[in-house]
């Protein structure tokens, strides 16, 4: 495990899926078989995809000895992406 800001983080794929899924109660009948068809919100999916890409490609070195004070050197896109994913419960701590 890699520690970041004193915590171990992971991306909750199940939460990501629930955040982008649009539950459609419309039933589709194909060949006498009834199905519920779920769809995804493409704009939400693309935004979350971009935010995850930003946090996974951050190249700034952080001094773990400084703890939270070492986070000052992180880029603005990283901070926004990290906070947005954390607030939306897609990025979680162990």
C-alpha angles and dihedrals in degrees: 000000000000117000120219121185089348095304139087111236133193137181111247103219093187091055090047090053092049091048094055100035118102109204108222115190091196111120119221118207115207121172092340092308119118119217135177108224118210119197134193129235101244096200092052091046093051093047093050090045091054093046092051090048090053094053093044094051100044109133102185115117115233125201106227089196089069093052114194091357089065089063090074089084094058118107123259093242090053093050092049093046093046094048094044093051091045093051092047089051093239092115110053138174124239 
